[in-house]
Amino acid sequence: MPRIATVVALLGFIVGLVLLWQGSKAAGPVLVADPVRTPGVLNPEVRQETIGDTICTRGWTRTVRPPTSYTKR
């Protein structure tokens, strides 16, 4: 009986490793802005830890939006 429990535990461990490996593959590569398709600059103020103070704050985009003379070109 202990031998069966050991085999089941080992199989569970192996299945867990495979699922973990598959999950890491599914995440894909880190995306980086392409300056050809998305011209402009990245705002270094916007990071995962600052979202609540930047893009999720009402009116924040008005502080970083370029003038209409630039956007209407």
N, C-alpha and C positions, 0 to 999 in steps of 0.2 A: 504493500500500500504506500509506503513512503516514496518508493521509486516512481509511482504514478504521479504523486503530488509534485515531485521534482521535475518530471517531464512536462507536466502541465504548466508549472511556473516558468520553466525555460521557454516553452512555446509562447506563453504570454509575453515574456520579455522580448522575444524575437519579433513578435507581431507589433509590439509597442515601438520598437526601434524602426521597423519598416514604415509604420504610420508616421512617425516623427520625421523620417527621411523624406517621405512623400510630401508631407506638409511643407517642409523647407523648400522643396523643389517648386511647389505650387505658388509660393510667394512671388516668384519671378525676380527679375533684375530690378535694381533701384532705378527709378525714372529720374532723368535729369532733363531740364529744359533744353530744347534744341534752338539755338539762336537763329537758325535759318527759318524754321517754321513758327517760332514764337519769339519775335524780336522784342527787345526790352531787357530789363535787368531783373534779377531775383531780389526781393527785398530781404535783407539779412535780419530785419526785425521780426519777420514772420517765421516762427519755428513751432514745432509741435507744442512746446511748453509755453508759448506766448500767444497762442490762438485766442484765448479768452480775452486778452487785452488788445488784440489787433483786429483781425478780420471778423470776429464775432461781436465786436462792439459797434453799436449803432452809430453811423456817421463816419466810421473810420476810413472808408474808401474815399470820402471827400478830401481827406488829408493827403492822399497819395495819388489821386487821379491827375493825369496830365491835362493841360489846358485844351479847350476845344480846337484851338488853332493847330494843335499837333494831331489830335485824333481825327479831324475832318479831312486830312490829306489823303 
